[in-house]
């Protein structure tokens, strides 16, 4: 049978990473720690995170 709107949407089930609210600290801080806090899919080995588009993006 047919689905009901948002149940067929992959965003509904959380398949894609969503950025979380991050607090920027004075003094620069560690960029890897910032990215790890902001993006659940952050990969410190490559310095990238998985975006909503399914592609990996560099984290500044």
C-alpha positions, 0 to 999 in steps of 0.5 A: 500500500501507499505510505502517508507523507512524512513516513516515507521521508528519510528525514523523518527517521533521522537517517541524515545528520543534523547539526546541533547547537554549538557554543563558540568559546573565546580563544579559538578552541580546538576545531576538531572538538568543535566539529565533533560537538556540532556534527554527529557524523564528524570523522576526525580522520578525514575532517569531514561530516555527512551533510543532508545531501548525503555528501561528505563536507569539510568542517572548518 
